[in-house]
Amino acid sequence: MQRAMAWFKNVARDYDDVVPEEDLPPEVRAELERGTTLGKVALEITGVDIDGVPFKLSDYRGKVVVLDFWGDW
């Protein structure tokens, strides 16, 4: 867990030029300020699956979930 937390902090520091902290949503900034959320309940995420059906991340609570964020712009 300690190695993962150190890695997270390094990524946040090393890639600040990609998404400056001031451009992050307030919820994300709050999480960074209070520390990593490893092992804690994730923030709610909503989306549409590949079949066009809306879903919430909380629908999968208790299951293993892989989040893959990507864009098609």
N, CA, C and O atoms as a printed pandas DataFrame, in Angstrom:
     atom_number atom_name residue_name chain_id  residue_number  x_coord  y_coord  z_coord
0              1         N          MET        A               1    0.825   -1.187    0.000
1              2        CA          MET        A               1    0.000    0.000    0.000
2              3         C          MET        A               1    0.872    1.254    0.000
3              4         O          MET        A               1    0.573    2.216   -0.707
4              5         N          GLN        A               2    1.940    1.250    0.783
5              6        CA          GLN        A               2    2.820    2.418    0.849
6              7         C          GLN        A               2    3.460    2.699   -0.506
7              8         O          GLN        A               2    3.598    3.858   -0.899
8              9         N          ARG        A               3    3.854    1.636   -1.228
9             10        CA          ARG        A               3    4.464    1.827   -2.548
10            11         C          ARG        A               3    3.457    2.429   -3.510
11            12         O          ARG        A               3    3.804    3.302   -4.306
12            13         N          ALA        A               4    2.204    1.969   -3.448
13            14        CA          ALA        A               4    1.165    2.497   -4.330
14            15         C          ALA        A               4    0.903    3.965   -4.018
15            16         O          ALA        A               4    0.726    4.765   -4.936
16            17         N          MET        A               5    0.877    4.330   -2.751
17            18        CA          MET        A               5    0.644    5.717   -2.379
18            19         C          MET        A               5    1.793    6.605   -2.852
19            20         O          MET        A               5    1.567    7.721   -3.322
20            21         N          ALA        A               6    3.006    6.117   -2.730
21            22        CA          ALA        A               6    4.165    6.882   -3.197
22            23         C          ALA        A               6    4.110    7.050   -4.710
23            24         O          ALA        A               6    4.415    8.126   -5.224
24            25         N          TRP        A               7    3.727    6.001   -5.428
25            26        CA          TRP        A               7    3.613    6.078   -6.883
26            27         C          TRP        A               7    2.564    7.109   -7.284
27            28         O          TRP        A               7    2.791    7.908   -8.193
28            29         N          PHE        A               8    1.415    7.094   -6.608
29            30        CA          PHE        A               8    0.334    8.033   -6.895
30            31         C          PHE        A               8    0.831    9.470   -6.733
31            32         O          PHE        A               8    0.579   10.315   -7.592
32            33         N          LYS        A               9    1.525    9.743   -5.652
33            34        CA          LYS        A               9    2.024   11.096   -5.413
34            35         C          LYS        A               9    3.047   11.499   -6.468
35            36         O          LYS        A               9    3.074   12.652   -6.897
36            37         N          ASN        A              10    3.892   10.551   -6.890
37            38        CA          ASN        A              10    4.875   10.853   -7.940
38            39         C          ASN        A              10    4.192   11.187   -9.260
39            40         O          ASN        A              10    4.602   12.120   -9.950
40            41         N          VAL        A              11    3.169   10.443   -9.611
41            42        CA          VAL        A              11    2.442   10.710  -10.855
42            43         C          VAL        A              11    1.799   12.095  -10.791
43            44         O          VAL        A              11    1.886   12.864  -11.748
44            45         N          ALA        A              12    1.160   12.412   -9.679
45            46        CA          ALA        A              12    0.517   13.724   -9.523
46            47         C          ALA        A              12    1.552   14.836   -9.658
47            48         O          ALA        A              12    1.264   15.878  -10.249
48            49         N          ARG        A              13    2.748   14.631   -9.122
49            50        CA          ARG        A              13    3.805   15.636   -9.203
50            51         C          ARG        A              13    4.412   15.706  -10.602
51            52         O          ARG        A              13    4.583   16.793  -11.153
52            53         N          ASP        A              14    4.738   14.547  -11.177
53            54        CA          ASP        A              14    5.456   14.508  -12.448
54            55         C          ASP        A              14    4.604   14.902  -13.648
55            56         O          ASP        A              14    5.145   15.353  -14.657
56            57         N          TYR        A              15    3.292   14.744  -13.564
57            58        CA          TYR        A              15    2.431   15.035  -14.704
58            59         C          TYR        A              15    1.512   16.225  -14.457
59            60         O          TYR        A              15    0.453   16.343  -15.073
60            61         N          ASP        A              16    1.922   17.096  -13.558
61            62        CA          ASP        A              16    1.140   18.295  -13.267
62            63         C          ASP        A              16    0.989   19.184  -14.500
63            64         O          ASP        A              16    0.030   19.949  -14.601
64            65         N          ASP        A              17    1.940   19.084  -15.445
65            66        CA          ASP        A              17    1.854   19.904  -16.653
66            67         C          ASP        A              17    0.770   19.410  -17.608
67            68         O          ASP        A              17    0.337   20.171  -18.474
68            69         N          VAL        A              18    0.321   18.173  -17.479
69            70        CA          VAL        A              18   -0.732   17.630  -18.334
70            71         C          VAL        A              18   -2.081   18.175  -17.888
71            72         O          VAL        A              18   -2.840   18.704  -18.701
72            73         N          VAL        A              19   -2.378   18.049  -16.621
73            74        CA          VAL        A              19   -3.604   18.614  -16.036
74            75         C          VAL        A              19   -3.184   19.321  -14.757
75            76         O          VAL        A              19   -3.056   18.692  -13.706
76            77         N          PRO        A              20   -2.967   20.639  -14.848
77            78        CA          PRO        A              20   -2.572   21.371  -13.638
78            79         C          PRO        A              20   -3.604   21.202  -12.528
79            80         O          PRO        A              20   -4.803   21.123  -12.792
80            81         N          GLU        A              21   -3.136   21.150  -11.302
81            82        CA          GLU        A              21   -4.031   20.898  -10.174
82            83         C          GLU        A              21   -5.188   21.887  -10.126
83            84         O          GLU        A              21   -6.301   21.521   -9.750
84            85         N          GLU        A              22   -4.932   23.140  -10.506
85            86        CA          GLU        A              22   -6.015   24.127  -10.456
86            87         C          GLU        A              22   -7.125   23.841  -11.471
87            88         O          GLU        A              22   -8.227   24.376  -11.344
88            89         N          ASP        A              23   -6.845   22.997  -12.485
89            90        CA          ASP        A              23   -7.859   22.632  -13.480
90            91         C          ASP        A              23   -8.637   21.373  -13.103
91            92         O          ASP        A              23   -9.587   20.998  -13.789
92            93         N          LEU        A              24   -8.237   20.728  -12.020
93            94        CA          LEU        A              24   -8.943   19.526  -11.586
94            95         C          LEU        A              24  -10.272   19.898  -10.947
95            96         O          LEU        A              24  -10.399   20.969  -10.353
96            97         N          PRO        A              25  -11.272   19.014  -11.068
97            98        CA          PRO        A              25  -12.552   19.279  -10.393
98            99         C          PRO        A              25  -12.334   19.402   -8.888
99           100         O          PRO        A              25  -11.408   18.802   -8.343
100          101         N          PRO        A              26  -13.183   20.177   -8.216
101          102        CA          PRO        A              26  -13.025   20.375   -6.764
102          103         C          PRO        A              26  -12.994   19.060   -5.986
103          104         O          PRO        A              26  -12.256   18.940   -5.008
104          105         N          GLU        A              27  -13.790   18.071   -6.411
105          106        CA          GLU        A              27  -13.825   16.791   -5.704
106          107         C          GLU        A              27  -12.473   16.094   -5.761
107          108         O          GLU        A              27  -12.034   15.496   -4.779
108          109         N          VAL        A              28  -11.816   16.173   -6.916
109          110        CA          VAL        A              28  -10.510   15.529   -7.084
110          111         C          VAL        A              28   -9.467   16.262   -6.255
111          112         O          VAL        A              28   -8.648   15.629   -5.588
112          113         N          ARG        A              29   -9.490   17.600   -6.291
113          114        CA          ARG        A              29   -8.543   18.364   -5.475
114          115         C          ARG        A              29   -8.705   18.029   -4.003
115          116         O          ARG        A              29   -7.716   17.898   -3.282
116          117         N          ALA        A              30   -9.944   17.891   -3.552
117          118        CA          ALA        A              30  -10.188   17.552   -2.144
118          119         C          ALA        A              30   -9.593   16.191   -1.810
119          120         O          ALA        A              30   -9.004   16.015   -0.744
120          121         N          GLU        A              31   -9.743   15.221   -2.723
121          122        CA          GLU        A              31   -9.181   13.888   -2.478
122          123         C          GLU        A              31   -7.667   13.942   -2.425
123          124         O          GLU        A              31   -7.057   13.276   -1.589
124          125         N          LEU        A              32   -7.048   14.724   -3.304
125          126        CA          LEU        A              32   -5.593   14.838   -3.298
126          127         C          LEU        A              32   -5.105   15.488   -2.000
127          128         O          LEU        A              32   -4.073   15.101   -1.452
128          129         N          GLU        A              33   -5.854   16.474   -1.520
129          130        CA          GLU        A              33   -5.452   17.160   -0.298
130          131         C          GLU        A              33   -5.548   16.260    0.928
131          132         O          GLU        A              33   -4.735   16.374    1.845
132          133         N          ARG        A              34   -6.535   15.367    0.952
133          134        CA          ARG        A              34   -6.672   14.516    2.134
134          135         C          ARG        A              34   -5.906   13.214    1.994
135          136         O          ARG        A              34   -5.851   12.425    2.938
136          137         N          GLY        A              35   -5.318   12.977    0.843
137          138        CA          GLY        A              35   -4.507   11.782    0.623
138          139         C          GLY        A              35   -5.155   10.855   -0.381
139          140         O          GLY        A              35   -6.251   11.122   -0.874
140          141         N          THR        A              36   -4.483    9.784   -0.675
141          142        CA          THR        A              36   -4.989    8.840   -1.658
142          143         C          THR        A              36   -6.222    8.132   -1.128
143          144         O          THR        A              36   -6.469    8.103    0.078
144          145         N          THR        A              37   -6.987    7.566   -2.039
145          146        CA          THR        A              37   -8.225    6.895   -1.654
146          147         C          THR        A              37   -8.127    5.390   -1.852
147          148         O          THR        A              37   -9.142    4.709   -1.998
148          149         N          LEU        A              38   -6.913    4.878   -1.856
149          150        CA          LEU        A              38   -6.761    3.437   -2.017
150          151         C          LEU        A              38   -7.487    2.715   -0.899
151          152         O          LEU        A              38   -7.299    3.026    0.278
152          153         N          GLY        A              39   -8.312    1.755   -1.267
153          154        CA          GLY        A              39   -9.039    0.973   -0.279
154          155         C          GLY        A              39  -10.293    1.643    0.244
155          156         O          GLY        A              39  -10.957    1.106    1.131
156          157         N          LYS        A              40  -10.630    2.808   -0.291
157          158        CA          LYS        A              40  -11.820    3.527    0.150
158          159         C          LYS        A              40  -12.858    3.514   -0.963
159          160         O          LYS        A              40  -12.554    3.154   -2.100
160          161         N          VAL        A              41  -14.070    3.905   -0.638
161          162        CA          VAL        A              41  -15.146    3.957   -1.634
162          163         C          VAL        A              41  -14.831    5.046   -2.645
163          164         O          VAL        A              41  -14.486    6.168   -2.274
164          165         N          ALA        A              42  -14.951    4.710   -3.928
165          166        CA          ALA        A              42  -14.668    5.655   -5.006
166          167         C          ALA        A              42  -15.781    6.687   -5.120
167          168         O          ALA        A              42  -16.918    6.451   -4.712
168          169         N          LEU        A              43  -15.425    7.835   -5.682
169          170        CA          LEU        A              43  -16.435    8.838   -5.991
170          171         C          LEU        A              43  -17.413    8.266   -7.012
171          172         O          LEU        A              43  -17.056    7.377   -7.784
172          173         N          GLU        A              44  -18.631    8.767   -7.019
173          174        CA          GLU        A              44  -19.629    8.284   -7.974
174          175         C          GLU        A              44  -19.241    8.684   -9.394
175          176         O          GLU        A              44  -18.861    9.828   -9.646
176          177         N          ILE        A              45  -19.339    7.752  -10.298
177          178        CA          ILE        A              45  -19.086    7.984  -11.715
178          179         C          ILE        A              45  -20.295    7.466  -12.470
179          180         O          ILE        A              45  -20.775    6.364  -12.205
180          181         N          THR        A              46  -20.784    8.253  -13.403
181          182        CA          THR        A              46  -21.895    7.797  -14.241
182          183         C          THR        A              46  -21.426    7.771  -15.683
183          184         O          THR        A              46  -20.512    8.503  -16.063
184          185         N          GLY        A              47  -22.046    6.939  -16.470
185          186        CA          GLY        A              47  -21.675    6.830  -17.872
186          187         C          GLY        A              47  -22.687    6.016  -18.638
187          188         O          GLY        A              47  -23.775    5.709  -18.150
188          189         N          VAL        A              48  -22.303    5.672  -19.853
189          190        CA          VAL        A              48  -23.140    4.868  -20.734
190          191         C          VAL        A              48  -22.285    3.701  -21.204
191          192         O          VAL        A              48  -21.158    3.902  -21.657
192          193         N          ASP        A              49  -22.810    2.477  -21.100
193          194        CA          ASP        A              49  -22.021    1.320  -21.533
194          195         C          ASP        A              49  -22.018    1.198  -23.058
195          196         O          ASP        A              49  -22.618    2.023  -23.748
196          197         N          ILE        A              50  -21.348    0.179  -23.581
197          198        CA          ILE        A              50  -21.210    0.046  -25.033
198          199         C          ILE        A              50  -22.530   -0.220  -25.747
199          200         O          ILE        A              50  -22.615   -0.093  -26.968
200          201         N          ASP        A              51  -23.557   -0.590  -24.987
201          202        CA          ASP        A              51  -24.877   -0.796  -25.569
202          203         C          ASP        A              51  -25.769    0.434  -25.413
203          204         O          ASP        A              51  -26.950    0.393  -25.759
204          205         N          GLY        A              52  -25.208    1.530  -24.892
205          206        CA          GLY        A              52  -25.967    2.752  -24.720
206          207         C          GLY        A              52  -26.818    2.802  -23.462
207          208         O          GLY        A              52  -27.667    3.681  -23.318
208          209         N          VAL        A              53  -26.594    1.861  -22.548
209          210        CA          VAL        A              53  -27.373    1.796  -21.307
210          211         C          VAL        A              53  -26.650    2.598  -20.221
211          212         O          VAL        A              53  -25.477    2.340  -19.948
212          213         N          PRO        A              54  -27.336    3.572  -19.595
213          214        CA          PRO        A              54  -26.705    4.350  -18.520
214          215         C          PRO        A              54  -26.373    3.458  -17.316
215          216         O          PRO        A              54  -27.075    2.488  -17.032
216          217         N          PHE        A              55  -25.294    3.806  -16.621
217          218        CA          PHE        A              55  -24.925    3.070  -15.415
218          219         C          PHE        A              55  -24.235    4.004  -14.440
219          220         O          PHE        A              55  -23.809    5.100  -14.805
220          221         N          LYS        A              56  -24.130    3.557  -13.193
221          222        CA          LYS        A              56  -23.388    4.261  -12.154
222          223         C          LYS        A              56  -22.332    3.296  -11.616
223          224         O          LYS        A              56  -22.560    2.089  -11.545
224          225         N          LEU        A              57  -21.203    3.827  -11.248
225          226        CA          LEU        A              57  -20.156    2.989  -10.668
226          227         C          LEU        A              57  -20.670    2.270   -9.431
227          228         O          LEU        A              57  -20.311    1.118   -9.190
228          229         N          SER        A              58  -21.502    2.933   -8.648
229          230        CA          SER        A              58  -22.020    2.324   -7.417
230          231         C          SER        A              58  -22.876    1.088   -7.701
231          232         O          SER        A              58  -23.097    0.277   -6.802
232          233         N          ASP        A              59  -23.362    0.930   -8.942
233          234        CA          ASP        A              59  -24.108   -0.280   -9.303
234          235         C          ASP        A              59  -23.244   -1.535   -9.164
235          236         O          ASP        A              59  -23.761   -2.644   -9.031
236          237         N          TYR        A              60  -21.924   -1.346   -9.196
237          238        CA          TYR        A              60  -20.992   -2.478   -9.168
238          239         C          TYR        A              60  -20.263   -2.603   -7.839
239          240         O          TYR        A              60  -19.254   -3.302   -7.754
240          241         N          ARG        A              61  -20.756   -1.936   -6.802
241          242        CA          ARG        A              61  -20.112   -1.995   -5.491
242          243         C          ARG        A              61  -19.954   -3.450   -5.045
243          244         O          ARG        A              61  -20.886   -4.248   -5.147
244          245         N          GLY        A              62  -18.777   -3.775   -4.556
245          246        CA          GLY        A              62  -18.495   -5.124   -4.093
246          247         C          GLY        A              62  -17.931   -6.025   -5.176
247          248         O          GLY        A              62  -17.582   -7.174   -4.906
248          249         N          LYS        A              63  -17.835   -5.512   -6.409
249          250        CA          LYS        A              63  -17.299   -6.294   -7.521
250          251         C          LYS        A              63  -15.992   -5.664   -7.982
251          252         O          LYS        A              63  -15.734   -4.489   -7.722
252          253         N          VAL        A              64  -15.175   -6.445   -8.663
253          254        CA          VAL        A              64  -13.945   -5.918   -9.238
254          255         C          VAL        A              64  -14.318   -5.144  -10.488
255          256         O          VAL        A              64  -15.033   -5.652  -11.352
256          257         N          VAL        A              65  -13.831   -3.906  -10.582
257          258        CA          VAL        A              65  -14.160   -3.035  -11.710
258          259         C          VAL        A              65  -12.874   -2.461  -12.275
259          260         O          VAL        A              65  -11.993   -2.033  -11.528
260          261         N          VAL        A              66  -12.769   -2.454  -13.608
261          262        CA          VAL        A              66  -11.669   -1.792  -14.287
262          263         C          VAL        A              66  -12.243   -0.568  -14.975
263          264         O          VAL        A              66  -13.169   -0.686  -15.777
264          265         N          LEU        A              67  -11.707    0.607  -14.673
265          266        CA          LEU        A              67  -12.148    1.835  -15.311
266          267         C          LEU        A              67  -11.155    2.195  -16.403
267          268         O          LEU        A              67   -9.954    2.287  -16.151
268          269         N          ASP        A              68  -11.647    2.394  -17.593
269          270        CA          ASP        A              68  -10.810    2.749  -18.734
270          271         C          ASP        A              68  -11.345    4.061  -19.289
271          272         O          ASP        A              68  -12.354    4.076  -19.994
272          273         N          PHE        A              69  -10.671    5.160  -18.972
273          274        CA          PHE        A              69  -11.102    6.486  -19.443
274          275         C          PHE        A              69  -10.413    6.763  -20.768
275          276         O          PHE        A              69   -9.193    6.654  -20.881
276          277         N          TRP        A              70  -11.199    7.119  -21.759
277          278        CA          TRP        A              70  -10.626    7.431  -23.056
278          279         C          TRP        A              70  -11.555    8.419  -23.756
279          280         O          TRP        A              70  -12.686    8.643  -23.324
280          281         N          GLY        A              71  -11.068    8.994  -24.824
281          282        CA          GLY        A              71  -11.863    9.941  -25.590
282          283         C          GLY        A              71  -11.780    9.630  -27.067
283          284         O          GLY        A              71  -10.868    8.941  -27.524
284          285         N          ASP        A              72  -12.735   10.142  -27.799
285          286        CA          ASP        A              72  -12.727    9.905  -29.254
286          287         C          ASP        A              72  -12.724   11.226  -30.013
287          288         O          ASP        A              72  -13.215   11.322  -31.138
288          289         N          TRP        A              73  -12.160   12.229  -29.372
289          290        CA          TRP        A              73  -12.121   13.520  -30.033
290          291         C          TRP        A              73  -10.955   13.502  -30.958
291          292         O          TRP        A              73  -10.698   14.489  -31.646
